Amino acid sequence: MYGAESQRWTGEGWTGEDGAAGDRPAGSGPAGGSLDPGFDLNLVRAFVLLHETLSVTRTAEYLGVRQPTVSHSLARLRRLFDDPLFIREGRTLVPTRAARRLYAPLRDALQNVDQALSRTRHFDPETSDANFTVAMSPLGEIRFLPSILELLAVEAPGVRVKSVGLDRETAPEQLLSGSVDAAFGSVELPPAGVSRTPLFRIGYALLADAANPILRGPSVAAFEAARHVVVEGTPGHAVPEAVIERLGIRRRVLVRVGHLAVLPALVRGSDLVAVLAEDIARIFGADFGLGTAALPFEVPPVEVALYCRPDHMATEEQCWFADLIRRAVVLEGTPGRGAGGVRPGSLDPGPAREPRAREP
């Protein structure tokens, strides 16, 4: 391969046909030079994303292409490197030794190309039609994405944004490689060379139907007696759950769901209650006629932070986009603005309505 049929890349170095180690053929291989007339930057991006997401589906989503396109790119990469690169185990892809060794140099090369291209052009938000990808939680999408888009409409009307899920394990590598331009949320990302900027703190509140008696004065006893819907899989879910377990509070959990968006439909007109971030509770209360109240026990607030590439790696466009997110999120998260927040002892019962009758 790479114009030298007698040698191949093993993931550790170049070997001859007999398997003996050898020097890299001139103009060949991952160390530099021309790999192949068909090797282009799109293949590098596909490889880096495949290594970070271990998913053809998610790679296609990040690239904005169809899954067959990514599968075709993977087939080309396998031919070029004469290695499977990724082996399917169950529902995930597992990188081979060659893929693991190729990842860092290809990721760094991609970063260098992005930075070089960024320096050759001036970024003008007012005229730009750039595409940005931001990773955030479902809470972030509900609470802050509208504010981000509102600010974009004023400062950069031609810019397009894609929102993807915030994964604690893969987000640092996605930021460093440039496949994600910024990320923010309450999840604490592992230290991996990314920049972190604290924005503000949010607390938790109780959400219930406006006619639910628990809103008239929630107590631990009433909290335990109530029927609960629990949201799982969100970054902030573990905080109140840990407090509830530590205090020995025993709830009657009727249903567990994987997304915040279903809560209003389940709570409205029923006797179900839910614990969630106070800002989202207020938004749901205002939009769906639900009630909110302070919890009958203390739950420490969580810090929302912005993550992005460090300054020496970030492009001009990425620096601008990260700053726009910071301004939109901090402004929207200011107490008294937007959804506001539930303060200790506050009560927002919403319009009165009889809850639906439910079987015990």
C-alpha positions in Angstrom: 0.0 0.0 0.0 0.9 3.7 -0.2 3.0 3.0 -3.4 5.2 0.4 -1.8 3.6 -3.0 -2.0 6.4 -4.8 -0.2 5.7 -3.1 3.1 2.7 -2.5 5.3 1.8 -0.4 8.4 1.4 -2.7 11.4 0.4 -0.1 14.0 3.8 -0.1 15.4 6.0 0.4 12.3 6.6 -0.7 8.8 7.3 -4.4 8.1 8.4 -6.2 5.0 6.5 -9.1 3.4 8.2 -11.5 5.7 7.1 -9.5 8.8 10.6 -8.1 9.5 10.7 -4.5 10.6 11.8 -1.9 8.1 12.0 1.8 7.4 9.0 3.6 6.2 8.9 3.7 2.4 9.6 7.1 1.0 6.4 9.2 0.6 4.3 6.6 2.4 2.5 5.9 5.6 1.2 7.9 8.5 4.5 9.6 9.3 4.0 11.9 6.4 4.2 12.2 2.6 1.5 11.3 0.1 -0.4 8.3 1.3 -2.5 7.7 -1.7 -4.3 9.8 -4.4 -7.6 8.9 -2.7 -6.5 9.9 0.8 -8.1 13.3 1.7 -9.0 15.3 4.8 -12.5 14.0 4.9 -11.1 10.5 5.6 -9.0 11.9 8.5 -12.1 13.6 10.0 -14.1 10.4 9.6 -11.3 8.3 11.3 -10.9 10.7 14.2 -14.6 10.8 14.8 -15.0 7.1 14.6 -12.2 6.7 17.2 -13.9 9.2 19.5 -17.5 8.0 19.2 -17.0 4.3 18.3 -20.2 4.6 16.3 -20.9 4.9 12.6 -24.3 6.5 13.4 -22.9 9.2 15.7 -20.0 9.9 13.3 -22.5 10.5 10.5 -24.5 12.9 12.8 -21.4 14.9 13.6 -20.3 15.1 9.9 -23.8 15.8 8.7 -23.8 12.9 6.3 -25.6 9.6 5.9 -24.4 6.4 7.5 -23.5 4.7 4.2 -21.1 7.6 3.5 -19.2 6.9 6.8 -19.2 3.2 6.1 -17.7 3.9 2.7 -15.0 6.1 4.3 -14.2 3.3 6.8 -13.9 0.8 4.0 -11.4 3.2 2.2 -9.5 3.7 5.4 -9.2 -0.1 5.9 -7.9 -0.5 2.4 -5.4 2.4 2.7 -4.0 1.1 6.0 -4.4 -2.6 5.3 -6.0 -3.0 8.7 -9.5 -3.5 10.0 -9.0 -0.4 12.2 -12.4 -0.9 14.1 -13.9 -4.3 15.0 -17.5 -4.6 15.9 -18.3 -6.1 19.3 -22.0 -6.0 20.1 -23.3 -2.6 19.4 -20.0 -0.7 19.6 -16.8 -0.5 17.6 -13.5 -1.4 19.2 -10.3 0.2 17.7 -7.4 -2.1 16.8 -3.9 -1.5 17.9 -3.2 0.2 14.6 -6.2 2.5 15.0 -5.1 3.4 18.6 -1.6 4.3 17.4 -2.9 6.3 14.4 -5.4 8.3 16.4 -3.1 10.9 18.1 -1.0 11.8 15.1 -4.1 12.1 12.8 -6.0 14.1 15.4 -3.0 16.5 15.8 -2.6 16.8 12.0 -6.3 17.7 11.7 -5.9 20.3 14.4 -2.9 21.8 12.6 -4.8 22.0 9.3 -7.8 23.6 11.0 -5.6 26.2 12.7 -3.7 26.9 9.4 -6.9 27.4 7.5 -8.3 29.6 10.3 -5.2 31.9 10.1 -5.6 32.5 6.4 -9.0 34.0 6.6 -10.7 36.6 8.8 -13.8 35.5 10.5 -16.7 38.0 10.2 -19.8 36.8 12.2 -22.1 39.1 10.3 -21.4 37.5 6.9 -20.3 34.0 7.9 -22.2 30.9 7.0 -20.1 28.6 9.2 -21.4 25.5 10.9 -20.8 25.0 14.7 -21.3 22.0 16.9 -22.1 22.3 20.6 -22.4 19.5 23.0 -25.0 19.9 25.8 -27.4 18.0 28.0 -31.2 17.8 27.3 -31.5 20.4 30.2 -29.1 22.7 28.3 -31.1 22.4 25.1 -34.4 23.3 26.8 -33.0 26.0 29.0 -30.3 27.7 26.9 -30.4 26.8 23.2 -33.2 29.3 22.5 -31.1 32.1 24.0 -28.0 31.0 21.9 -30.1 31.0 18.7 -31.6 34.4 19.6 -28.2 35.9 20.0 -26.9 34.3 16.8 -29.8 35.8 14.9 -28.6 39.2 15.9 -24.8 38.8 15.6 -24.4 36.1 13.0 -27.6 35.4 11.1 -26.0 33.1 8.6 -24.3 30.8 11.1 -25.8 27.3 11.7 -25.6 25.3 14.9 -25.9 21.6 15.6 -26.6 20.4 19.1 -25.3 17.0 20.1 -25.4 15.0 23.4 -22.8 15.7 26.0 -20.9 12.6 26.8 -18.5 12.8 29.7 -16.0 10.3 28.3 -15.8 11.4 24.7 -16.3 15.2 25.0 -12.7 16.0 25.8 -11.4 14.2 22.7 -14.1 15.7 20.6 -13.2 19.2 21.7 -9.5 18.6 21.2 -10.0 17.2 17.7 -12.4 20.0 16.7 -15.3 17.8 15.9 -17.2 19.6 18.7 -16.6 23.4 19.0 -17.8 23.9 22.5 -19.6 22.0 25.3 -21.4 23.1 28.4 -23.4 21.7 31.2 -23.2 20.5 34.8 -21.3 17.4 34.1 -17.7 17.5 35.2 -15.4 16.5 32.3 -12.2 14.7 33.1 -9.0 16.8 32.8 -7.7 16.3 29.3 -6.2 19.6 28.2 -9.5 21.4 27.5 -10.4 24.8 28.8 -13.0 25.1 31.5 -14.9 28.3 32.4 -17.4 28.2 35.3 -20.6 30.1 34.5 -23.1 29.8 37.4 -24.8 27.4 39.8 -28.3 25.9 39.6 -30.4 24.2 42.3 -33.2 21.7 42.3 -37.0 22.0 42.8 -40.2 20.0 43.0 -42.5 19.9 39.9 -46.2 18.8 40.4 -49.6 19.5 38.9 -51.0 22.9 40.0 -53.7 21.2 42.0 -51.4 18.8 43.9 -51.7 19.3 47.6 -47.9 18.8 48.1 -47.4 22.3 46.7 -49.1 23.9 49.8 -46.2 22.9 52.0 -43.9 20.1 51.0 -42.5 18.0 53.8 -40.3 14.9 53.8 -43.3 12.8 54.8 -45.4 14.2 51.9 -42.4 13.7 49.6 -42.1 10.1 50.6 -45.9 9.5 50.2 -46.1 11.0 46.8 -45.8 9.0 43.6 -42.6 10.0 41.7 -41.4 10.1 38.1 -37.6 10.0 37.9 -35.5 11.2 35.0 -32.4 9.0 34.5 -29.4 9.4 32.3 -29.1 13.2 32.6 -25.8 14.7 34.0 -27.5 16.3 37.0 -29.6 13.4 37.9 -27.1 11.9 40.3 -26.9 14.9 42.6 -30.4 14.8 44.1 -30.4 11.0 43.9 -27.3 10.8 46.1 -28.9 13.2 48.7 -32.1 11.2 48.8 -30.2 8.0 49.3 -27.9 9.5 52.0 -30.9 10.9 53.9 -32.6 7.5 53.8 -35.7 9.0 52.1 -37.9 6.3 50.6 -39.9 7.3 47.5 -42.7 5.6 45.6 -41.2 5.6 42.1 -43.9 4.9 39.6 -42.0 5.4 36.4 -38.4 6.1 35.3 -37.8 8.0 32.0 -34.8 8.9 29.9 -35.6 12.5 28.9 -36.9 15.6 30.6 -39.3 16.5 27.7 -41.8 13.8 28.8 -42.3 15.2 32.3 -45.0 17.8 31.6 -47.2 15.2 29.9 -46.8 12.8 32.8 -47.2 15.3 35.7 -50.0 17.5 34.3 -53.4 16.4 35.7 -51.9 13.6 37.7 -50.6 13.1 41.2 -47.1 12.4 40.0 -44.2 14.7 41.2 -40.6 15.0 39.9 -37.3 16.5 41.1 -35.4 18.4 38.5 -33.3 21.5 38.0 -35.1 24.6 39.3 -34.9 26.6 36.0 -36.4 23.7 34.0 -39.1 23.3 36.7 -40.1 27.0 36.3 -40.1 26.7 32.5 -42.3 23.7 32.6 -44.5 25.4 35.2 -45.0 28.5 33.0 -45.4 26.7 29.7 -47.7 23.8 30.9 -49.6 25.3 33.9 -47.7 23.2 36.4 -46.7 24.1 40.0 -43.2 24.3 41.5 -42.0 24.3 45.1 -38.7 24.2 47.1 -37.6 20.7 48.2 -38.2 19.8 51.8 -34.5 19.0 52.2 -31.2 20.6 51.1 -29.6 19.6 47.7 -26.3 21.3 46.9 -26.4 23.4 43.7 -24.3 22.2 40.7 -22.0 24.3 38.7 -22.6 24.8 35.0 -19.3 25.2 33.1 -18.3 26.0 29.5 -15.6 23.7 27.9 -13.7 24.5 24.8 -10.3 24.1 23.1 -7.4 25.9 24.9 -6.5 29.2 23.3 -3.4 27.9 21.6 -5.5 25.3 19.7 -8.7 27.1 19.2 -9.5 28.8 15.8 -10.8 32.3 15.6 -14.2 31.0 14.8 -14.2 28.7 17.8 -13.1 31.4 20.2 -16.0 33.6 19.0 -18.5 30.8 19.2 -17.4 29.9 22.8 -17.7 33.6 23.8 -21.2 33.8 22.3 -22.3 30.8 24.3 -20.9 32.2 27.4 -22.7 35.5 27.0 -26.0 33.8 26.1 -25.8 31.3 28.9 -24.7 33.7 31.6 -27.4 36.3 30.6 -30.1 33.7 30.5 -29.0 32.1 33.8 -29.0 35.4 35.7 -31.6 35.2 38.5 -34.8 37.1 37.7 -34.3 36.6 33.9 -35.9 34.1 31.6 -37.1 31.1 33.7 -35.6 32.6 36.8 -35.3 30.1 39.7 -37.1 28.7 42.6 -35.8 30.2 45.8 -36.0 28.4 49.2 -39.6 28.7 50.5 -41.0 30.0 47.2 -44.3 28.6 45.9 -45.6 28.8 42.4 -48.8 26.7 42.3 -49.9 27.9 38.8 -53.5 27.9 37.7 -55.8 25.7 39.8 -56.9 22.4 38.1 -58.2 19.1 39.4 -55.7 16.2 38.8 -56.8 13.2 36.8 -58.1 10.4 38.9 -55.7 7.5 39.0 -56.1 4.0 40.2 -54.3 3.4 43.5 
